[in-house]
Amino acid sequence: MQIDVRVTETLSRVIAVDSLSIEDAIATVEDMYKNEDIVLDYGDFNNDTVIERKEYNFSSKKDLLINEVIQYLIIDEKKHYEESNKPSNHIYLTLLELQKYT
């Protein structure tokens, strides 16, 4: 039997930039990264390693867990939503929106 197991290591580095806004700072660092002015290597390993069963329809363990919570809640919340005359701020609508991303 073949079982797929995913190993994920995270590299990260904090880059200090002078900027007038967070958006400009992020854009500056994105440009630096795209232009290879920033190249992460083994020195940027932050000891964050995840070993998990690979789930084919999910990009991460977090996505899998979020989907499980959504599936657990959505049936009861749909019933409550309908019984409450479909209010525009009901959590059921949020669950439907989240479901699109998982």
TAVENHU-V802700 format. One record per residue. N is the residue number from 1. RES is the residue in one letter. PHI is phi in degrees with one decimal (* if undefined). PSI is psi in radians with two decimals (999 if undefined). NEAR is the number of other ideal C-beta (glycine too) atoms within 10 Angstrom. Layout:
n=N res=RES phi=PHI psi=PSI near=NEAR
n=N res=RES phi=PHI psi=PSI near=NEAR
//
This chain:
n=1 res=M phi=* psi=2.32 near=2
n=2 res=Q phi=-101.1 psi=2.25 near=3
n=3 res=I phi=-122.5 psi=2.20 near=6
n=4 res=D phi=-84.9 psi=2.20 near=8
n=5 res=V phi=-123.0 psi=2.23 near=8
n=6 res=R phi=-95.8 psi=2.34 near=12
n=7 res=V phi=-113.8 psi=2.16 near=9
n=8 res=T phi=-124.2 psi=2.19 near=11
n=9 res=E phi=-113.6 psi=2.50 near=12
n=10 res=T phi=-110.8 psi=2.23 near=12
n=11 res=L phi=-106.0 psi=2.40 near=13
n=12 res=S phi=-153.6 psi=2.67 near=9
n=13 res=R phi=-148.4 psi=2.43 near=13
n=14 res=V phi=-91.2 psi=2.22 near=6
n=15 res=I phi=-112.3 psi=2.14 near=11
n=16 res=A phi=-90.5 psi=2.19 near=7
n=17 res=V phi=-132.2 psi=2.51 near=11
n=18 res=D phi=-83.6 psi=2.19 near=7
n=19 res=S phi=-156.2 psi=2.78 near=13
n=20 res=L phi=-87.6 psi=-0.31 near=7
n=21 res=S phi=-149.9 psi=2.80 near=8
n=22 res=I phi=-64.2 psi=-0.65 near=8
n=23 res=E phi=-62.2 psi=-0.76 near=9
n=24 res=D phi=-66.5 psi=-0.67 near=12
n=25 res=A phi=-62.9 psi=-0.78 near=15
n=26 res=I phi=-63.9 psi=-0.77 near=12
n=27 res=A phi=-61.1 psi=-0.71 near=13
n=28 res=T phi=-61.7 psi=-0.83 near=14
n=29 res=V phi=-67.9 psi=-0.67 near=18
n=30 res=E phi=-59.8 psi=-0.76 near=11
n=31 res=D phi=-63.5 psi=-0.74 near=11
n=32 res=M phi=-60.9 psi=-0.72 near=14
n=33 res=Y phi=-67.0 psi=-0.81 near=14
n=34 res=K phi=-61.5 psi=-0.61 near=9
n=35 res=N phi=-84.5 psi=0.08 near=8
n=36 res=E phi=62.4 psi=0.48 near=7
n=37 res=D phi=-75.2 psi=-0.40 near=10
n=38 res=I phi=-117.3 psi=2.10 near=14
n=39 res=V phi=-130.4 psi=1.98 near=10
n=40 res=L phi=-77.4 psi=2.52 near=12
n=41 res=D phi=-142.7 psi=-2.95 near=8
n=42 res=Y phi=-56.1 psi=-0.47 near=7
n=43 res=G phi=-70.1 psi=-0.26 near=7
n=44 res=D phi=-97.6 psi=0.07 near=13
n=45 res=F phi=-65.9 psi=2.23 near=13
n=46 res=N phi=-105.9 psi=0.39 near=10
n=47 res=N phi=63.0 psi=0.32 near=6
n=48 res=D phi=-96.7 psi=1.72 near=10
n=49 res=T phi=-121.6 psi=2.33 near=10
n=50 res=V phi=-122.8 psi=2.25 near=12
n=51 res=I phi=-119.9 psi=2.10 near=9
n=52 res=E phi=-148.0 psi=2.79 near=12
n=53 res=R phi=-65.9 psi=2.33 near=10
n=54 res=K phi=-75.7 psi=2.19 near=11
n=55 res=E phi=-104.8 psi=2.08 near=14
n=56 res=Y phi=-63.6 psi=-0.61 near=5
n=57 res=N phi=-94.4 psi=0.10 near=8
n=58 res=F phi=-128.9 psi=2.46 near=14
n=59 res=S phi=-82.7 psi=-0.24 near=9
n=60 res=S phi=-158.9 psi=2.92 near=13
n=61 res=K phi=-60.3 psi=-0.67 near=15
n=62 res=K phi=-58.9 psi=-0.79 near=11
n=63 res=D phi=-61.4 psi=-0.71 near=14
n=64 res=L phi=-61.3 psi=-0.81 near=15
n=65 res=L phi=-66.1 psi=-0.72 near=12
n=66 res=I phi=-61.1 psi=-0.76 near=16
n=67 res=N phi=-62.1 psi=-0.69 near=17
n=68 res=E phi=-62.7 psi=-0.72 near=11
n=69 res=V phi=-65.0 psi=-0.77 near=12
n=70 res=I phi=-59.3 psi=-0.85 near=17
n=71 res=Q phi=-63.7 psi=-0.60 near=12
n=72 res=Y phi=-66.4 psi=-0.71 near=11
n=73 res=L phi=-88.8 psi=-0.50 near=15
n=74 res=I phi=-64.0 psi=-0.63 near=17
n=75 res=I phi=-66.5 psi=-0.88 near=10
n=76 res=D phi=-64.6 psi=-0.69 near=10
n=77 res=E phi=-69.2 psi=-0.59 near=18
n=78 res=K phi=-63.2 psi=-0.78 near=14
n=79 res=K phi=-59.9 psi=-0.81 near=11
n=80 res=H phi=-64.3 psi=-0.70 near=13
n=81 res=Y phi=-58.0 psi=-0.84 near=18
n=82 res=E phi=-67.9 psi=-0.69 near=11
n=83 res=E phi=-67.4 psi=-0.42 near=8
n=84 res=S phi=-94.0 psi=0.28 near=10
n=85 res=N phi=64.5 psi=0.58 near=7
n=86 res=K phi=53.3 psi=1.07 near=10
n=87 res=P phi=-66.4 psi=2.57 near=11
n=88 res=S phi=-72.7 psi=-0.23 near=5
n=89 res=N phi=-111.4 psi=0.38 near=6
n=90 res=H phi=-75.4 psi=2.54 near=17
n=91 res=I phi=-61.8 psi=-0.44 near=13
n=92 res=Y phi=-57.5 psi=-0.68 near=20
n=93 res=L phi=-66.0 psi=-0.63 near=14
n=94 res=T phi=-66.4 psi=-0.73 near=13
n=95 res=L phi=-62.0 psi=-0.71 near=18
n=96 res=L phi=-62.0 psi=-0.73 near=15
n=97 res=E phi=-64.8 psi=-0.78 near=9
n=98 res=L phi=-62.0 psi=-0.65 near=15
n=99 res=Q phi=-59.8 psi=-0.50 near=13
n=100 res=K phi=-64.8 psi=-0.48 near=6
n=101 res=Y phi=-95.3 psi=-0.09 near=9
n=102 res=T phi=-113.0 psi=999 near=17
//
